[in-house]
């Protein structure tokens, strides 16, 4: 699980932080040791001072 924290700077900042986090998790999923795990479930949790969003990435 990756948990990025973003400053409250509107929807554009939230979307950018979400895209960055998804990209990082997808990169981790490409690592051979991680890709070899057959039942792995990858999640991203984003938070700022007002909200939390959880996404299943892979």
N, C-alpha and C positions, 0 to 999 in steps of 0.2 A: 504494500500500500504506500503510495506517495502522497504526502500532504503538503501542498504548497499553500503559503499564506500570502494574500495580496492585500494591498492597501485599498481602501474604499475609493475607487476613482471611476465609478460608473460602469455601465455595461461593456463598453469597449475594452476597458482594462480587465474586466472579469473574463470576457471572451478570449482575450490574448493570453491570460494566465491559464485558462482552461486548455487552450490549444497547445501551449508550451508543455503543460503537464502531461497531456495525452501523448504528445510526441516523445517525451522522455520515457514514459512507461512503455510505449511501443518499441523504443530503442532497446530497453532492458529485455523485452520479450524476444529480441533477436539474438541475444547472447546464447552461445551453444549450451551452456550449463542450465540456463533457464528454459530455453526452447525444448530441452530434453525432458522436462517435467510434464507428463501427459495430462494431468488433471489440474493444472495450475489455473487459478482464477485471479486476474489482475484488476485492481481497483485504484481509482484516483479519488481522493477527497480534497476538495477545495474549500477554503474558508477565508473570510475576512472578519471584520469586527461585527458584522450584521447577519451573515448567512453562512450556510454550509451546503455544499452540493457533493453527492457521491455518484461516481460513474463507474460502470463495469467496462474496462478497456479491453480485456481479452480473456 
